Amino acid sequence: MREAEFFATPSFVEKSLQFRNILPEGHENFIVIGLDGAGNPVGFNSSNTEIITFDFDFGGKEIIAGSFEEYLEKAIREELNIHF
C-alpha cells in the first residue's frame, strides 16, 4: 500500500473535478483533499462537514472524521497514516 498524499491547490481542484465524474450520485460537490494509500479520494461533500474516503474496492464511503478540525488532529497524531 502507498503512503497517503495531500494535494497543492491546483491539484485538489483537478482531482475534485476528476472524481466528481466517477463517484456515485450524491457526490456531485465532493472536494478532494487527498488520496488514501490505495488511491481512493479523501475529502468532503460541500453540504456536509464529515471527512470521508470513498473506497472503490468495497463501493462505499467511510467516515474518517466528523469535521476538518478532527481530521487535522488525527493527521497530526498520525492516526490516519498521513504525512505532511
VENFEN-V824713 format. One record per helix or strand of 3 or more residues. SS is the DSSP state (hx for helix, st for strand). FROM is the first residue (numbers start at 1). LEN is the number of residues. Records with the same first field share a line. If there is no record, write none. Layout:
SS=FROM-LEN + FROM-LEN
This chain:
hx=9-12 + 68-9
st=30-6 + 41-5 + 51-5 + 60-6
